Amino acid sequence: MKGYIGTIMQIPESVKMAERCIESGKQFGVDVEIVPAVYKDEALEKLAEANLTLQKYDESYSNVGAVVGNFLTQYASWKMIAESGEPGIMLEHDAVFIDRVPDLEGKGDIINIGKPSYGNYRSQTVPGVYPMFSKPGGYIPGAHGYYLTPKGANDLILIAEQRGAAPVDIFLNKTNFPNIKEIYPWVVEARDEFTTIQNTKGCLAKHNYNENFKVM
């Protein structure tokens, strides 16, 4: 299994976290590849170059350039998975593998494998693959770890081209993707000590947020 981790090469802390994720992946048989992220200062220009629009969303929680940069980085990785012909795992730089990824062949094309990293969420009692369950709003609980088949990647690309960019966790929802799934127990978790996307308002619901948490 191959993983694709968006990494902000201009920020040493991002590179260090990505390297941590790579090492954790090795422990559980996942070969994680760094995907250089689109930096926030050039993101809107790159969005136009990609012929993508930006959906309307509540911009008070985050830096718009950083949101777009993260989306474009994952968009590029979706294309890599689609072109590879093999399933892959999408990762953000603060992700860490905590267990082996179960066999997901035939279980779904878009499957969240990341433990919720903010706010209230629902759980399960029996291990398995379920329709998206953790967030009442029907979106994934953070985009730090999710599994895609090539078909799933192509589905994401198509909706991105039709509806535009948005915060990735909001974009990945039951309305856009009715068959989106989620595993329990989760095998990836976010160990975040800083954010390059949210402002302070957007950090308050993070489980790891404290007085030492940095907004970069």
C-alpha positions in Angstrom: 0.0 0.0 0.0 1.2 3.5 -0.9 0.6 6.7 1.0 0.8 10.3 -0.3 1.6 13.0 2.3 1.2 16.7 1.6 4.2 18.5 3.0 5.0 22.2 3.1 8.6 22.2 2.0 9.0 25.8 3.0 8.2 25.0 6.7 10.8 22.7 8.4 8.2 21.6 11.0 6.0 20.3 8.3 8.9 18.3 6.8 9.8 16.9 10.2 6.2 15.8 10.9 6.0 14.2 7.4 9.2 12.2 8.1 7.6 11.0 11.4 4.6 9.8 9.4 6.8 8.0 6.9 8.5 6.1 9.7 5.2 5.2 11.3 4.0 3.9 7.9 7.0 1.6 7.6 6.0 -0.1 10.8 2.7 -1.1 9.2 3.7 -1.8 5.6 2.7 1.5 4.1 5.2 3.2 1.8 4.6 6.9 2.2 5.7 9.4 -0.5 6.1 13.1 0.2 4.0 15.3 -2.1 5.3 18.9 -2.0 2.4 21.2 -1.0 1.1 24.2 -2.8 2.1 27.1 -0.5 -0.6 29.5 0.6 1.0 32.5 -1.0 0.7 31.1 -4.5 -2.4 29.0 -4.0 -5.1 31.3 -5.6 -2.9 31.7 -8.6 -2.4 27.9 -8.9 -6.2 27.4 -8.5 -6.8 29.6 -11.5 -4.1 27.7 -13.5 -5.9 24.5 -12.6 -9.2 25.9 -14.0 -10.9 25.3 -10.6 -13.2 27.6 -8.7 -13.5 28.2 -5.0 -16.8 27.2 -3.3 -18.4 29.5 -0.7 -17.7 28.4 2.9 -17.2 30.1 6.2 -13.7 31.7 5.8 -13.6 33.0 9.4 -12.0 29.8 10.7 -9.0 29.6 8.4 -6.6 31.2 6.0 -8.1 31.0 2.5 -4.8 30.6 0.7 -3.8 27.7 3.0 -7.2 26.0 2.5 -6.8 26.3 -1.3 -3.1 25.1 -1.1 -4.1 22.0 0.9 -6.9 21.3 -1.5 -4.7 21.6 -4.6 -2.0 19.4 -2.9 -4.6 16.7 -2.3 -6.1 17.2 -5.8 -2.7 16.5 -7.3 -2.4 13.4 -5.2 -5.8 12.2 -6.3 -4.5 12.4 -9.8 -1.4 10.4 -8.9 -3.7 7.6 -7.4 -6.0 7.7 -10.4 -3.1 7.4 -12.8 -1.3 4.7 -10.8 -4.2 2.2 -11.1 -3.7 1.2 -7.5 -5.4 2.2 -4.3 -3.6 4.7 -2.1 -3.9 6.5 1.2 -4.1 10.3 1.4 -2.3 11.9 4.4 -1.6 15.3 5.9 1.7 16.0 7.5 0.5 15.6 11.1 -0.8 12.0 10.5 0.7 9.0 12.3 -0.1 5.4 11.7 -1.1 3.6 14.9 -2.1 0.2 13.4 -2.1 -1.8 10.2 -4.6 -0.8 7.5 -7.1 -3.6 7.1 -7.8 -5.2 3.8 -10.2 -2.7 2.2 -10.4 -4.2 -1.3 -14.0 -4.2 -2.5 -15.2 -2.3 0.7 -15.5 1.1 -0.8 -13.8 3.7 -3.1 -13.5 6.5 -0.5 -12.9 5.3 3.1 -11.9 7.5 6.1 -9.3 5.7 8.2 -8.4 8.7 10.4 -9.5 9.1 14.0 -11.5 12.3 14.5 -9.2 15.2 15.4 -11.7 17.9 16.5 -15.1 18.3 18.0 -17.7 15.8 19.1 -17.9 12.5 17.2 -19.6 9.1 17.1 -17.9 5.8 17.5 -18.7 2.1 16.9 -18.4 -1.0 19.1 -17.6 -3.6 16.5 -14.7 -3.4 14.1 -15.6 -3.0 10.4 -16.3 -0.7 7.5 -19.5 1.4 7.8 -21.2 4.3 6.0 -19.7 7.5 7.2 -20.6 7.7 10.9 -18.3 9.8 13.0 -19.6 13.3 12.2 -23.3 14.1 12.4 -22.8 16.5 9.4 -21.8 13.6 7.2 -18.3 14.8 6.4 -15.0 13.2 7.3 -13.5 14.1 10.7 -10.3 15.7 9.4 -8.6 14.9 6.1 -5.4 13.5 7.7 -6.0 9.9 6.6 -8.3 8.4 4.0 -8.2 5.5 1.5 -8.9 5.9 -2.2 -9.3 3.5 -5.1 -8.5 4.9 -8.5 -12.3 5.2 -9.1 -12.6 7.1 -5.8 -9.8 9.4 -6.8 -11.5 10.0 -10.2 -14.8 10.7 -8.4 -13.1 13.4 -6.3 -11.5 15.0 -9.3 -14.8 15.1 -11.2 -16.6 16.8 -8.3 -13.8 19.2 -7.7 -14.0 20.2 -11.4 -17.8 20.6 -11.2 -18.2 22.3 -7.8 -14.8 23.8 -6.9 -12.3 23.7 -4.1 -13.2 23.8 -0.4 -11.7 22.7 2.9 -11.0 19.1 2.2 -12.8 17.6 5.2 -16.0 19.6 4.2 -15.6 18.7 0.6 -15.5 15.0 1.5 -19.1 14.6 2.6 -22.1 12.3 2.0 -23.8 14.8 -0.3 -20.9 15.0 -2.7 -20.1 11.3 -2.3 -23.1 9.2 -1.1 -21.1 6.0 -0.8 -18.3 7.4 1.3 -17.3 4.9 4.1 -15.4 4.9 7.4 -13.6 2.2 9.3 -13.6 1.4 13.0 -11.2 1.3 14.8 -9.3 4.0 13.0 -5.7 3.3 12.1 -4.4 6.9 11.6 -4.5 9.8 14.0 -3.5 13.4 13.8 -0.8 14.4 16.3 -0.8 18.1 15.6 1.2 20.7 17.5 0.6 23.5 15.0 -1.6 24.5 12.1 -0.8 26.1 8.8 -4.5 26.3 7.8 -6.7 27.4 10.7 -6.6 30.6 12.7 -7.2 30.6 16.4 -11.0 30.4 16.0 -10.6 27.3 13.9 -8.3 25.7 16.4 -10.6 25.8 19.5 -12.3 22.5 18.8 -9.1 20.6 18.0 -8.5 17.8 20.5 -4.8 18.7 20.8 -5.2 22.4 21.1 -3.6 24.0 24.1 -1.6 27.1 25.1 1.5 25.8 23.3 -0.3 25.1 20.0 1.0 27.3 17.2 -0.8 29.1 14.4 1.8 29.4 11.6 
